[in-house]
């Protein structure tokens, strides 16, 4: 028996490859299926099953394509109603894979079809659970994403999740290994550990939601408290996972269309396409196509695209580093953004050489900002998450979280210079690009973010440990 976690940091997502005696199961695959096919080929094995823990909201799964490529059965838990052919497992239905078995444990609550898969070894001993978004390390899945589809309140879903955890998961032995669908950084939970594998016994000790003496009322209150609105693209990804989607190879082929500066400009004007620049922020601030949006490929790329562009059907034109066009299109498609319609051939240098106007973002060091603040009060806007801001921030700064930057547009001054910062310099440039695309140009980015701000001694509020915040 072989179990391999295939973890994608950008999405904080874990897919799983399980092989036994020449047969393979894939759990929650990503949309690009080539890695799974190659692993099975290297093992001389055949992919037999594709298990889905639920209809994912934060990424487009590869189940449809993988089934088409291999003939493997797609398996969902009870209550799932996909538009394509799939096995809808009954609670505790057993699937044989080589010398082992996988048991579907219906664990509704995150969504009503959510299912945990229990792997038993060849001796029939419980070995591991693949818990999807039902149980994370340090947390459980948020119960508000399926409200509309389930016709239930988030409190009702949370109560259902409480029962699932107590009846199906917590009775399992402490040495059972927990393999979740997500880790820290995912928007599917709020308190996840950075680790991606743990024992159930340790989770019973560490995870606030698995306290043995916890009442259902306490669970509902704690799980629903402090939930931020989910990203707007989430329901669109659920729809794609439920109804099917275009083959990723077709998406890539359409997107790899080289465009001259004139062609890119014309298509952008004709179609309303977003010009998405994925270079490093240090390059973007020095020069970029006017009104283009920066979301760097080497940061938390896909989730930020989903949160800020939101509409998966939005036409997108790319400005990318050399040799990274296909990678960018692939990573966009992971979160359902399939409408890439071309890229700037020769990159931004080609735009500059064409003689077209280009824009820049003014940027200063934290030390320069300190010198300015020492002389006079100047507006400072912090685009980190609210929890980061509350924990510690520049004295008198305002919080305009990047996730919801469009909700704060009227709050930025139009008659004076203001400064924008994040934690390290990535999110603030995203925010600056969005503000400039909306016609707000009187801003200056603080390079190095709050990290540098602290180091140079700018006055900040007293630190409050995030775990003590209510």
N, C-alpha and C positions, 0 to 999 in steps of 0.2 A: 504494500500500500504506500502510495506517495501523495502527500498533500502539499501543494505549493500556493502560497499567497502571492498574488500579483498586484502589488500596491502602486497606485497612481497618485503621486503627491499633489499634483495640481487640483485634483478633485477630492483628495483625501478619501479615496475609494479602494476597497479591496475586492478583487475578483479571486476565484479559487479554482485551481486545477487539481482534480483528484483522479488518480489512476490506480487500478487494481486488476492484475491478471489480464492485461491487454484491453481493458475497458476504461473509458474516461467519462467523468462528469465535470461540467463547467458550471460554476455558480456565479450568477450576476456578472456576466462578461461585459467588457467594454465593447463599443461599437466596431472598432477595428479588430477583426477576428483572426488575422494572420498569425499573431503570436500563439494562439491556442492550437491552430492547425499545425504549426511548426513543432510545438512541444509534443503533440500526439504522434506526429510523424517520426520524431526523434526517438520516441519510446516504442515505436512499432505498435501503436495502440489505436483504437477506434473510439471516437467521441460518440457515446451512447445517449447521454442525457444532458439537457441544459436546464438547470434549476433556477427559477427566478423567485427571490424571496418576497417580492411585491412589485407593483408598478412604480418604478423609480421616478422621482420628481426632479432630481438634480443632475441626471445624465441620461443619455439614450443608450440603452443596453444593446448588446450585439446578438440577442437571441434569435431574431428573425433571420439575419444574414447567416449566422452559424448553423441554424437548422437547414437552411437552403443549401449550404455548402457541404454538409455532412449527412443529412438525413436523420440527424438526432431528434429525439422527442423534446419538445419544450414542455416544462412542467411548472404550473402555478399551483398555489394552494386554493382551498375552498373560497368561494365567493368571487373568484376572478372570472371575468367574462371578456377575454380578448377577442379581437375581430379575426384572428388567424387560428389555424389548427393548433391545438395544444391539449395536453392532458391536464385536467383539473383534478388534482389529487384530493382524496378524502382525508380527513384527519386521521393520522397514524397509519396511512397507507405506506407500504414498504416497497422500496425499489432495490433490486439486486444489481450490484456493480462488481463484477469479478468475484473476489472472495469476501466482499464486505456488503453491508446493506446501508441504505439511507432511508430514514423514516421522516415523513412529512408531519410536523407538529404545527397545527393551526394555532397561531398566536396573534389574533387580531388586536388592534389598538392603535398602532401607528397608522395603518390602513386596515380595512376589514378583510382584505385577502392576505395580509402579512402572514408568512409562514417561516418557521425555523426548521432547518434540516438537521436531524440528529444522525451522525455517522456512527455505526457500530462496526467494530473490527471483526476479523474472521472468526473470532471466538464468541462473538455476539455481545461483547462488552461495549458499553457506551464510551466512545472515544472523544468526540468533538461535536459541537453545535456550530452551525453556520447561521447566525442569528439575524442577518439582514439589518433592518433598522428597528427591530424589536428591542434588542439589547446591544448597547455600545459598551465600551470600556469606560466606566465612570459615569455613564448616563444611559438614558433610554431614548427611543425615537420620539420626536415631538408629535403630539396628538392633534395638531390643528390642520395638517395638510390635506386630510381626506374629508373634512367636514361637509363640503358641498356634495361630493360624490356619495358619501355614506348617509347623508341626511341626518347627521348627528352633530351635537355640539362637541367642542373640544373636551369639555368636562366628561361627557358620556364616553368619548373615545378613550380618554385617560383612564376612566374606571374600567373599561374593557381591557385595556393594556395591563392594569393592575392584576386582574384575574388571570390573564394569560401568563404573566410572569410567575405568579404564585402557584398556578396549577400545572404548568407545562415545563418551566425552566428551573425554578428554584428547587424542586424535588430531586433534580439530577445530582449525581455525585460531585463532590468538590474537585475531583481531579479531571473532570471533563474540561476540554479546552474550548475556549470561546473565540470564534473567528467572526468578527463583526463586518458589516458592509462599509463602515466609515470610521475614520479617526478624527483627531483634533483638526479643526479648520473647516469641517463640513457644516453647512447650514441646516443639516437634518437633526442636529442636537445642539445643546448649549453648554455642556460641561464635560466634553470628552477628553480622555487621557491621550497623551502623545504616543503611548504604546499601541500596537496593533494586534497583539495576541496576548491572552491571559488565561488563567484558570478560572473556572466558575467559583471555586472556593474563595479566591482572592477578591473576585467581584462582589461576593456576598459580604465581604468585610469592607471593601473600599467604595462601592457604588451606593450613593445615597438612596437610590430608588429600590434597592434590594434589602433594606433594613428589615430584619425579621419582625420587629415590633411595630412596624409602620401600619397605620390604619389606611383604609381606602381613601378616606377624606383627606388625610395628610398627603398621600401620594398624589391625588388629583391637584391639590393646591400647589405642591412643590414642582410638579412636572409642567403645569400650565403657567407658572409664575415667570415673568420676565421674558416671554417669547416675543421676539421681534417679528414683524410681518415677513412672510416668506418671499423670496425673490419672485418677480413677476413671471419669469420663464418656467417656473416649476409646473404649473398645470399644463403648459404646452408640451413639456417633456413627457408627462404622464400620458397625454393623448397619443403621442408618437409611440410610446412603449406599449400602449394598449391596442392601437389600431395598425401599427406597422409604419414603415418608413422607406425612403429611397436607399438603394444600395450605396454604400459609402464610396465605392470606386467611381460611380457616376457623379457623385458630389465633387470628388477630387478632380475628375476630368473636366468638369465645367468650370471649376475655380482656377485651374492652372491655365489661365489665359493671359499672356503677357500684353501689357498695354503701354503705349507711349504716354508721356505727360498730357498731350492734347487729347488722346483717346480717354484717358482716365478722367480728365476734367469734364469732357463732354458727357460721358456716361453718368458721372456723378450728378451733373446738372439735369440730365434727362430722366434719370430713374429715382433720384432722391437717395441714392446709395450713401451709406456711411463710409467715409474713408478712415479705415482703422490702421493705425500705425503701431506696430508691435516691436519696434526697436527698443534698445535700452533707453531709459528716461534721460540719461546724460546726453544722448544724441538728439532726442526729440526736442529738448528745450533749446538746443542750439539752432534748430531749423526743422520746419515741418510744413506739409501742405496746409494752407489756410483752412480752418474749420475742421481739420482732421481730429480724431479722438485717439488718445494714447491709452493702450492697455498692453503692457510689455509681455512678450511671450515667456520671459524668464521669471515672471512673478506668478501671482495667483490668477493666471490668465483666464481660463474658461469660466470659472464662477463669476469673475468680474464682468466678463462679456454678458453673461446671462443676467446679472443683476442690473446692469446699466443700459444695455441695448434692449434687452427684454423681449422684443418681438423676434421670434425665430425666423420669420419670413422676411425680415429686413434685408434688402440687398446690401452686400458688403464688398468694398474694394480694399485691397491690402497694400500697405507699404511694409516690406519685411526685410530683415537682414538677408544677405546673399545665402542661397542654399536652403532656406527654411520655409519656402512657400507651401510645399505639401504638408509639412508638419503643422503649420498654422491652420490650414484648411481642415486637417484631420482633427485637431484639437477643438476647433469651432464646432465640428460636426458631433463631437462627443456630447455637447450640450444642446444639440438640435439646430444649430445655426448652419443650415445647408445652402444658403443662398449667396455664397461667395461667387462673384461674377468676373473676377479678374484681379491682377496685381500690377503694380508699377514696375515695369521692366527696367532694370538698372538701379532700382531703389531710389531713395531721396536724392542721391547725387545726380541722377538723370533729370530730376525735376529742377534742381538748381542750374544745371548746365543748359537747360532749355530757356533760361532767362525769365521764367515765371516768378511772380512774387511768392515769397514764402514768409512764414510767421515764426516767431521765437517766443520763449517764455523767460522773463527776467527771473534770475535766481541769485540768492545771497546765502552766505554761510550763516550758521547760528551765531558766530561771534559778531558778525556785522549786525545781525538783528539785535543782539544784546546791546551793542553800542547805541543803536537807535532807540531802544526801549529805555535805556538809561537817561536819555535826554528828554523824551516826550512819550506820551501815550499814543500808541499806534495800534489800529485794529489787527488782531491776530485770530485766525480761524483754524481750528483743529479739526481735521477730517477723519480722525480715528473713530472707532466705534464708541458708543456712549459709555460702555463699561470701562474702556481704556481711559477715556476722558475723566470720568468720575474718580477713578483710582488716583490720578495725578495729572495736572495740566498747568500750562502757563497761566500765571495770575492774570485774571480779567479776560482770558481768551474765551471765544465762543465756540461751541461744538456744532459742527455741520457735517455729520457722518457721511462719508462717501456713498454708502449704500443708498442714501436718500437725498443726495445732493440736489436733485431737481426740486425737492420740496422747500429748499432754502434760498432759491434764486433771488427772491425779493429782499432777502436780509443782508445782502452784501452792499457795502457803500458804493455809490456811483460818483462821489465827489472827492474821493481821496484814495490814496494808495493803501492797500491792505496786504497782509502776509498770510500765506497758507502753508500748513505743515501737516505731516502725518507722523508715523513712528520712525521711518527710515528713509523716506524720499520717494517711494514708489507710488503710494496712493495719492499723495499731494499733487503729483504731476498728472495723474488721471483726472483729478478734480479740476486742476488748472485748465487742462485741455477741454473739459466739458464746459467750464465757465466761459472760456474764450470762444468756443463754438456757439455760445448763447449771446455773444456780444459783450461780455464782461471782460475788459482787458486791463483794468487798473489793479492788477494783482502781481505779487512777487512770491515765488516759491522759496521755501527754506530748505536748502539741500541738507541731507543728513537727518532731518526730522527731529523728533523729540529726543532721540538718543544724543544727538549733538547739542541740543538745547540744554539738556541736563549737564553735560560735560563742561559747557562754557559758563554755567552758573546763572542763567536766567532765572528769575524768581518764579517758583512754581508752588502750587498748593501742597499741603501735607499729604503724604502718601496714605491711601486707604487700601488695605488688602482686598482684592476683588472677592475673595471667598466670604468676606464679612458684609458685603453689600446686599441689601434687600431690594 
